Amino acid sequence: MMPKTALLLWFLSFSLAPDAVAAPAKSPLKLYDVDPFLSRASVAVKYTFGTYLIPNTDVRGQMELHPTQSLSAVRVAFGIQGFKSGNKTLDCHLRESLGLDYSKSGFPDRHVCENDLLPSRGVNSVKYPEIGFQSQDPSLDLSKAGELPVEIEVNGIWSLHGMEKPEKIKLTIQKQQNGVLVRGKKTFSLKDYGVTVKKFLFISVHDEVNTEWEILFQPERP
């Protein structure tokens, strides 16, 4: 009969061998990046004489999908330099409101744009360069998404002007060839994020602004 010590050593050597028990294979996440050429976003700003519809040309982000077609993460950023209304003065004032640190800047006591530009350094330079969204749901089923769009609700964190707020938003998901098209909209209350919009001459801006986006995520290139 095999001694107990030898039997124990034989058992341990077998159980710890690399091929003794096959480890379950992990399914890698599939990453999708925002296609900057086929994605768009805009903000509708109500002011004294009507509404400005301002497109944004700087949309970035990434989506993570499991092979089971469950969505594990979405990250999107809208750069404030990407807002292009066609009016350089308005664009600079928008960057003042969204991007400056009021505790250090001369704004909002006074406009600090010079020649419709903000300085690249110093207290009047942009501290908060983007508006961001980060999903918080560990898994969302996208298996029903196909050529016809489906609507899902996503819990996430919005970051704007140095403040973060948890919110639930509705997104419309639609598959397109190898990509995933995501549409959504949201109304922001500027005061909720501590944003001040200073009057320019006799023109004032309303507190609420409406945003919309249509973002195409394409498979990440190796």
Secondary structure, DSSP 4 states (H G I P E B T S, - for coil): ---HHHHHHHHHHHHTSTTTSPPPPPPPPEEEEE-TTS-EEEEEEEETTEEEEEEE--EEEEEEE-TTSEEEEEEEEEEGGGB--S-HHHHHHHHHHHH--TTTSSTTTS---BTTB--SSSTTS-S--EEEEEE--S-EE-TT-SSS-EEEEEEEEEEETTEEEEEEEEEEEEEETTEEEEEEEEEEEGGGGT-----BTTB-EEEEEEEEEEEEEEEPP-
